[in-house]
């Protein structure tokens, strides 16, 4: 096998799927310090307006409202379940594409498999195939930014993610799997970039299938744990626990 260079992922904003638990804990501890120093709710409102991370934004909205704690916990759990379902489906879409390319399947089959994961497909099959087939020419004419088209990100809207993955599948079908490796520098999903380099290096589909399934399960479990840690730390701040006690809450969710 020929070793491929793994391009660094593009920088991203806060993302619960890929950020370490220690980084998330540091975020809430810094918020605790700021709130204690300024003694006002403006800090929370400003932070809510500034963040695009959906679970954190939801927590900032509900935890520091007048809602009773029991209601806040139910709402946090509901959002956790909704977001994890969405993330799980997007990781599955990525895995479907990677395995389809590894098996040298027709990109149309890849697209149909992706769309079958939705009760109501977010884009029509014929429209998606036609749009993705036009990407190379539109990029050449300067109508599309290649960095955007190559940015595979689980945080993207489903229809955008599908089109971008289809672009990779079509590129691999036309020019070979290794031809898409230079595009990976634009992709923000490590789950995608790391596994594409493996398939480009010739790792067999059964190995990739096991690896993708194991990674997906581990990522979802870790993200669930981080969401619950964030909920408990936010409630600790709301209940005016000391900085040290909020830190104790964080440590309870970490192995080290």
C-alpha positions as a printed NumPy array, in Angstrom:
array([[  0.   ,   0.   ,   0.   ],
       [  1.129,   3.536,  -0.701],
       [  1.095,   5.809,   2.319],
       [ -1.059,   8.907,   1.755],
       [ -0.509,  12.196,   3.518],
       [ -3.297,  12.972,   5.965],
       [ -4.165,  16.668,   5.58 ],
       [ -4.983,  18.58 ,   8.749],
       [ -8.697,  19.145,   9.355],
       [ -9.962,  22.672,   8.835],
       [-10.432,  24.701,  12.033],
       [-13.918,  24.573,  13.492],
       [-15.953,  26.229,  16.168],
       [-16.847,  24.364,  19.369],
       [-18.065,  20.885,  18.449],
       [-19.165,  18.362,  21.061],
       [-18.501,  15.351,  18.853],
       [-14.784,  15.957,  18.47 ],
       [-13.751,  18.22 ,  21.355],
       [-12.25 ,  16.545,  24.456],
       [-14.259,  16.457,  27.676],
       [-11.524,  18.526,  29.337],
       [-12.073,  21.301,  26.792],
       [-15.808,  21.318,  27.437],
       [-15.214,  21.401,  31.194],
       [-12.849,  24.357,  30.745],
       [-15.573,  26.189,  28.805],
       [-18.103,  25.942,  31.651],
       [-15.5  ,  26.745,  34.298],
       [-14.513,  29.902,  32.431],
       [-18.19 ,  30.833,  32.212],
       [-18.484,  30.313,  35.971],
       [-15.546,  32.665,  36.545],
       [-17.022,  35.315,  34.266],
       [-20.433,  35.131,  35.866],
       [-18.974,  35.385,  39.366],
       [-16.855,  38.359,  38.348],
       [-19.601,  40.338,  36.604],
       [-22.567,  39.254,  38.745],
       [-25.152,  39.39 ,  35.974],
       [-27.153,  37.374,  33.477],
       [-25.778,  39.41 ,  30.561],
       [-22.803,  37.07 ,  30.336],
       [-25.125,  34.121,  29.668],
       [-27.152,  36.037,  27.087],
       [-24.019,  37.194,  25.283],
       [-22.606,  33.673,  25.259],
       [-25.852,  32.224,  23.948],
       [-25.845,  34.725,  21.088],
       [-22.196,  33.96 ,  20.283],
       [-22.244,  30.151,  20.137],
       [-23.452,  28.042,  17.232],
       [-23.083,  24.718,  19.045],
       [-26.734,  23.572,  19.321],
       [-26.633,  21.701,  22.625],
       [-24.622,  24.391,  24.418],
       [-26.915,  27.103,  23.049],
       [-29.945,  25.138,  24.245],
       [-28.467,  24.72 ,  27.729],
       [-27.68 ,  28.412,  28.01 ],
       [-31.305,  29.127,  27.121],
       [-33.056,  26.694,  29.466],
       [-30.722,  26.327,  32.443],
       [-30.598,  30.032,  33.201],
       [-34.329,  30.576,  32.702],
       [-36.983,  30.566,  35.428],
       [-37.979,  26.986,  34.591],
       [-37.845,  24.496,  37.48 ],
       [-34.814,  22.214,  37.539],
       [-36.836,  19.068,  36.84 ],
       [-38.237,  20.636,  33.663],
       [-34.768,  21.799,  32.627],
       [-33.426,  18.258,  32.973],
       [-36.252,  16.848,  30.825],
       [-35.665,  19.468,  28.157],
       [-31.904,  18.877,  28.174],
       [-32.476,  15.139,  27.791],
       [-34.934,  15.685,  24.924],
       [-32.423,  17.887,  23.077],
       [-29.643,  15.378,  23.765],
       [-31.688,  12.565,  22.211],
       [-32.721,  14.664,  19.201],
       [-29.161,  15.787,  18.451],
       [-27.676,  12.327,  18.92 ],
       [-30.223,  10.883,  16.489],
       [-29.232,  13.519,  13.945],
       [-25.492,  13.001,  14.482],
       [-25.884,   9.224,  14.319],
       [-27.673,   9.42 ,  10.97 ],
       [-25.051,  11.774,   9.535],
       [-22.212,   9.508,  10.663],
       [-24.072,   6.613,   9.043],
       [-24.386,   8.603,   5.804],
       [-20.626,   9.183,   5.87 ],
       [-19.991,   5.483,   6.556],
       [-22.32 ,   4.433,   3.713],
       [-20.353,   6.623,   1.305],
       [-16.965,   5.38 ,   2.449],
       [-17.975,   1.724,   2.192],
       [-19.618,   2.237,  -1.181],
       [-16.453,   3.839,  -2.552],
       [-14.306,   1.102,  -0.998],
       [-16.451,  -1.48 ,  -2.815],
       [-16.247,   0.449,  -6.108],
       [-20.032,   0.774,  -6.278],
       [-21.889,   3.014,  -8.684],
       [-22.31 ,   6.513,  -7.127],
       [-26.028,   6.345,  -7.849],
       [-26.23 ,   3.306,  -5.561],
       [-24.34 ,   5.327,  -2.953],
       [-26.868,   8.142,  -3.237],
       [-29.885,   5.822,  -3.021],
       [-28.402,   4.197,   0.09 ],
       [-27.905,   7.617,   1.71 ],
       [-31.427,   8.784,   0.907],
       [-32.931,   5.567,   2.264],
       [-31.844,   6.612,   5.759],
       [-34.497,   9.355,   5.811],
       [-38.279,   8.958,   6.18 ],
       [-38.557,  11.894,   3.782],
       [-35.37 ,  12.391,   1.715],
       [-34.058,  15.966,   2.026],
       [-33.226,  16.082,  -1.688],
       [-34.563,  14.27 ,  -4.745],
       [-32.331,  11.607,  -6.247],
       [-32.325,  12.95 ,  -9.825],
       [-31.782,  16.523,  -8.639],
       [-28.907,  15.521,  -6.34 ],
       [-27.166,  13.48 ,  -9.025],
       [-27.548,  16.233, -11.599],
       [-26.27 ,  18.894,  -9.18 ],
       [-23.238,  16.859,  -8.09 ],
       [-22.336,  15.964, -11.689],
       [-22.187,  19.686, -12.48 ],
       [-19.776,  20.522,  -9.642],
       [-16.481,  20.024, -11.579],
       [-17.481,  22.322, -14.428],
       [-18.99 ,  24.919, -12.13 ],
       [-15.816,  24.92 , -10.038],
       [-13.73 ,  25.432, -13.198],
       [-15.91 ,  28.391, -14.177],
       [-15.457,  29.932, -10.726],
       [-19.136,  29.595,  -9.828],
       [-18.476,  27.37 ,  -6.812],
       [-15.835,  27.429,  -4.105],
       [-14.12 ,  24.005,  -4.149],
       [-13.344,  24.335,  -0.442],
       [-17.053,  24.525,   0.379],
       [-18.001,  21.621,  -1.897],
       [-15.283,  19.451,  -0.31 ],
       [-16.186,  20.357,   3.285],
       [-17.699,  17.181,   4.721],
       [-18.985,  18.129,   8.168],
       [-21.488,  16.296,  10.371],
       [-22.775,  19.718,  11.475],
       [-23.845,  20.592,   7.916],
       [-27.46 ,  20.396,   6.767],
       [-28.325,  16.891,   5.564],
       [-28.861,  17.904,   1.93 ],
       [-25.497,  19.695,   1.835],
       [-23.722,  16.737,   3.413],
       [-25.249,  14.346,   0.876],
       [-24.174,  16.478,  -2.098],
       [-20.636,  16.885,  -0.789],
       [-20.264,  13.159,  -0.133],
       [-21.631,  12.44 ,  -3.594],
       [-18.966,  14.779,  -4.991],
       [-16.281,  12.613,  -3.357],
       [-17.905,   9.411,  -4.631],
       [-18.066,  10.765,  -8.187],
       [-14.472,  12.002,  -8.007],
       [-13.307,   8.556,  -6.865],
       [-15.316,   6.856,  -9.605],
       [-13.914,   9.154, -12.285],
       [-10.303,   9.661, -11.182],
       [ -9.625,   7.039,  -8.502],
       [ -9.837,   7.054,  -4.705],
       [ -6.458,   8.715,  -4.226],
       [ -7.544,  11.648,  -6.422],
       [ -9.881,  12.83 ,  -3.673],
       [ -7.192,  12.871,  -0.967],
       [ -6.138,  16.513,  -1.698],
       [ -9.765,  17.554,  -1.108],
       [ -9.671,  16.27 ,   2.465],
       [ -7.886,  19.384,   3.712],
       [-11.239,  21.162,   3.348],
       [-13.259,  18.55 ,   5.28 ],
       [-13.904,  19.124,   8.971],
       [-15.082,  15.637,   9.883],
       [-12.199,  13.553,  11.242],
       [-14.465,  10.499,  11.009],
       [-14.557,  11.064,   7.253],
       [-10.993,  12.203,   6.546],
       [ -9.233,   9.512,   8.575],
       [-11.26 ,   6.706,   7.023],
       [-10.993,   8.057,   3.462],
       [ -7.209,   7.92 ,   3.71 ],
       [ -7.506,   4.28 ,   4.765],
       [ -9.69 ,   3.35 ,   1.81 ],
       [ -7.373,   5.299,  -0.512],
       [ -4.497,   3.244,   0.91 ],
       [ -6.348,   0.065,  -0.031],
       [ -7.726,  -1.175,   3.284],
       [-10.389,  -3.778,   2.562],
       [-14.137,  -3.077,   3.007],
       [-14.728,  -5.6  ,   5.858],
       [-12.017,  -3.943,   7.959],
       [-13.371,  -0.47 ,   7.183],
       [-16.906,  -1.551,   8.026],
       [-15.835,  -2.822,  11.464],
       [-13.756,   0.286,  12.119],
       [-16.515,   2.682,  11.073],
       [-19.111,   0.931,  13.239],
       [-16.809,   0.873,  16.264],
       [-15.82 ,   4.528,  15.861],
       [-19.418,   5.621,  15.408],
       [-20.492,   3.851,  18.613],
       [-17.583,   5.313,  20.579],
       [-18.16 ,   8.846,  19.267],
       [-21.862,   8.769,  20.131],
       [-21.236,   7.36 ,  23.619],
       [-18.568,   9.977,  24.347],
       [-20.774,  12.79 ,  23.054],
       [-23.679,  11.634,  25.239],
       [-21.357,  11.693,  28.267],
       [-20.163,  15.224,  27.403],
       [-23.744,  16.442,  27.018],
       [-24.633,  15.114,  30.467],
       [-21.514,  16.644,  31.983],
       [-22.425,  19.984,  30.407],
       [-25.952,  19.766,  31.826],
       [-24.731,  19.055,  35.347],
       [-22.066,  21.779,  35.233],
       [-24.562,  24.341,  33.928],
       [-27.   ,  23.436,  36.699],
       [-24.154,  23.709,  39.198],
       [-23.504,  27.263,  37.992],
       [-27.224,  28.072,  38.133],
       [-27.393,  26.754,  41.718],
       [-24.453,  28.983,  42.648],
       [-22.083,  26.179,  43.533],
       [-18.487,  27.248,  44.086],
       [-15.923,  27.057,  41.304],
       [-14.315,  24.101,  43.078],
       [-17.619,  22.229,  43.29 ],
       [-18.43 ,  22.827,  39.626],
       [-14.963,  21.469,  38.869],
       [-15.779,  18.41 ,  41.   ],
       [-18.858,  17.826,  38.851],
       [-16.67 ,  17.881,  35.735],
       [-14.136,  15.461,  37.175],
       [-16.905,  12.975,  37.931],
       [-17.44 ,  12.51 ,  34.182],
       [-13.757,  12.031,  33.304],
       [-11.481,   9.034,  33.828],
       [ -8.405,  11.145,  34.638]])
